Amino acid sequence: MEKTKEYKKDDITITWTPSKCEHAAVCVKTLPQAYHPKEKPWIKLENATSKEFMAQIDQCPSGALGYYKNT
């Protein structure tokens, strides 16, 4: 089973499956203020809006990043 990490932000939860990541760096290039791969946690939820995260995650070429809306 693949390991997936979740990062909860107000109205969405961001998911990251490290084994799927192709290291294309689309996330870092699109939202450099929110993604810091050398830090833990590497996703800084406070540095981007949910809308910005969703738009960026939709561009993830590997599908390593995902999200779902919290109910």
Secondary structure, DSSP 4 states (H G I P E B T S, - for coil): ----EEEEETTEEEEE-GGG-----HHHHH-TTTB-TTSSS-B-GGGS-HHHHHHHHTT-SSS-EEEEE--
